[in-house]
Amino acid sequence: MKVATSPIPSGQFHREIARISGNPIFSAIVEAMFGWANEHHRSIVRAPGAESVTLAEHERIVQAIEQ
């Protein structure tokens, strides 16, 4: 798996990992987490420089999955 150079929305990335896991509880947790984050932490994910940090984090997640 390779992280796209054109970033997909973070929520979509995490939802896809949850879907691939086949674990409906994990999917429900991801949905609840994004619901809470959208309501309370929007400014954090929109902060200057956040996109490059998010891409680097996603790349590390993909590398861990591949191992």
Secondary structure, DSSP 8 states (H G I E B T S, - for coil): ----SS---HHHHHHHHHHHHT-HHHHHHHHHHHHHHHHH-HHHHTSTTHHHHHHHHHHHHHHHHH-
